[in-house]
Amino acid sequence: MNKQHIDPMKAKVRKKFTMYMMLFAMMLQFTYHVGNTLGTNPYLKVLFALLPVVPFIFALISFAAMIKQDDEMFKKITSDAFILTGCITLVWTMAVGLFQRLNLLPHFSVYTVFFIMVFTFAFCYTWIYKKYR
């Protein structure tokens, strides 16, 4: 079995990224379910709503550190995946917005768009990775 050696620094950054994204997902669910029970204080609601943003920012910092440590091919794959994800998301969002404006689709949460963007990035990254291999 051929195992590739993973640099310990890369493994550490990937573990941090995974930990922060899992913490973000848990805090997002917690905020979503508990947020309406906070009463009428708008400042408390704003602070509570921004709570999941902190681990997400740390996850983005870890993701940027992972990209900095990769070689040129993986940097190109990642940048191409981001560009393709941006284009697909732009077209998809415009079409869905027009469909909602014409009452052909019901309105739905912004969280749905975020998760679709993440899955689109994963699909684009996998597709471009296989294309370059």
C-alpha positions as CSV (number, residue, x, y, z in Angstrom):
1,M,0.0,0.0,0.0
2,N,1.5,3.3,-1.1
3,K,1.0,6.0,1.6
4,Q,1.9,9.6,0.9
5,H,3.8,11.4,3.6
6,I,1.8,14.3,5.0
7,D,3.8,17.2,6.4
8,P,3.1,17.5,10.1
9,M,2.4,21.3,9.7
10,K,-0.1,20.5,7.0
11,A,-1.8,17.9,9.2
12,K,-2.0,20.3,12.1
13,V,-3.6,23.0,9.9
14,R,-6.1,20.6,8.5
15,K,-7.0,19.4,11.9
16,K,-7.6,23.0,13.0
17,F,-9.7,23.7,9.9
18,T,-11.8,20.6,10.6
19,M,-12.2,21.5,14.2
20,Y,-13.3,25.1,13.4
21,M,-15.7,24.0,10.8
22,M,-17.3,21.4,13.1
23,L,-17.5,24.1,15.8
24,F,-19.1,26.5,13.3
25,A,-21.7,23.9,12.3
26,M,-22.6,23.1,15.9
27,M,-22.8,26.8,16.9
28,L,-24.9,27.5,13.8
29,Q,-27.4,24.9,14.7
30,F,-27.4,26.1,18.3
31,T,-28.0,29.7,17.2
32,Y,-30.7,28.6,14.8
33,H,-32.7,26.7,17.4
34,V,-32.1,28.8,20.5
35,G,-32.0,32.3,18.9
36,N,-35.8,32.9,19.1
37,T,-36.0,32.2,22.8
38,L,-33.8,35.1,23.8
39,G,-36.6,37.6,24.3
40,T,-36.9,41.0,22.8
41,N,-33.5,42.5,23.4
42,P,-32.1,43.2,19.9
43,Y,-28.5,43.7,21.0
44,L,-28.4,40.3,22.6
45,K,-29.9,38.7,19.5
46,V,-27.3,40.4,17.3
47,L,-24.4,39.2,19.5
48,F,-25.9,35.7,19.6
49,A,-26.4,35.7,15.8
50,L,-22.7,36.7,15.3
51,L,-21.5,33.9,17.6
52,P,-21.0,31.3,14.8
53,V,-19.0,33.8,12.7
54,V,-16.0,33.6,15.0
55,P,-15.1,29.9,14.3
56,F,-15.9,30.4,10.7
57,I,-13.3,33.2,10.5
58,F,-10.8,31.0,12.1
59,A,-11.7,28.2,9.6
60,L,-11.1,30.6,6.8
61,I,-7.7,31.6,8.2
62,S,-6.8,27.9,8.5
63,F,-8.0,27.3,4.9
64,A,-5.8,30.2,3.7
65,A,-2.8,28.6,5.6
66,M,-3.5,25.3,3.9
67,I,-3.5,26.9,0.5
68,K,-0.2,28.8,1.3
69,Q,1.5,25.5,2.2
70,D,0.4,23.6,-0.9
71,D,2.4,23.4,-4.1
72,E,1.6,25.4,-7.3
73,M,-0.6,22.8,-8.8
74,F,-2.9,22.6,-5.8
75,K,-3.0,26.4,-5.6
76,K,-4.1,26.5,-9.2
77,I,-6.7,23.8,-8.6
78,T,-8.1,25.7,-5.6
79,S,-8.2,29.0,-7.4
80,D,-9.9,27.5,-10.4
81,A,-12.4,25.8,-8.1
82,F,-13.2,29.1,-6.5
83,I,-13.6,30.9,-9.8
84,L,-15.9,28.1,-11.1
85,T,-17.9,28.1,-7.9
86,G,-18.3,31.8,-8.1
87,C,-19.6,31.7,-11.6
88,I,-22.0,28.8,-10.9
89,T,-23.2,30.4,-7.8
90,L,-23.8,33.8,-9.6
91,V,-25.8,32.2,-12.3
92,W,-27.7,29.9,-9.9
93,T,-28.5,32.8,-7.5
94,M,-29.7,35.0,-10.4
95,A,-32.0,32.3,-11.8
96,V,-33.4,31.4,-8.4
97,G,-34.0,35.1,-7.6
98,L,-35.9,35.6,-10.8
99,F,-37.9,32.4,-10.2
100,Q,-38.8,33.7,-6.7
101,R,-39.7,37.1,-8.1
102,L,-42.1,35.4,-10.5
103,N,-43.5,33.3,-7.6
104,L,-42.3,30.1,-9.3
105,L,-40.2,29.1,-6.3
106,P,-40.9,29.7,-2.6
107,H,-38.5,31.8,-0.6
108,F,-36.0,29.9,1.5
109,S,-33.3,30.5,4.0
110,V,-29.9,32.0,3.2
111,Y,-28.3,29.0,5.0
112,T,-29.5,26.9,2.1
113,V,-27.5,29.0,-0.3
114,F,-24.4,28.8,1.9
115,F,-24.5,25.0,2.0
116,I,-25.1,24.8,-1.7
117,M,-22.1,27.0,-2.3
118,V,-20.0,24.7,-0.1
119,F,-21.1,21.6,-2.0
120,T,-20.6,23.4,-5.3
121,F,-17.0,24.2,-4.3
122,A,-16.4,20.6,-3.2
123,F,-17.8,19.3,-6.6
124,C,-15.7,21.9,-8.6
125,Y,-12.6,21.1,-6.6
126,T,-13.0,17.3,-7.2
127,W,-13.8,17.8,-10.9
128,I,-10.8,20.1,-11.5
129,Y,-8.5,17.8,-9.3
130,K,-9.4,14.8,-11.5
131,K,-8.9,16.9,-14.6
132,Y,-5.3,17.8,-13.7
133,R,-4.4,14.3,-12.5
